[in-house]
């Protein structure tokens, strides 16, 4: 059980990092490093951004649940 939660936690952390970096930048910063600073009509639509927001929130919730569950299992052991 603990190993499964740890694996899910690592996968969720990698996905969360990737999804956050994929978001469209609103200014300078890290997103402009990957070409986010260049304005393009093909870079993203509102539907894609909304779906990316939803995926990011779901993965963040999974990440938080894994952390809490691992903490509870460790505390009870």
ABEGO torsion letter per residue (X at the ends): XAAAAAAAAAAAAAAAAAAAAABBBABBEAAAAAGAABBBAAAEBAAAAAAAAAAAAAAAAAAAAAAAAAAAAAAAX
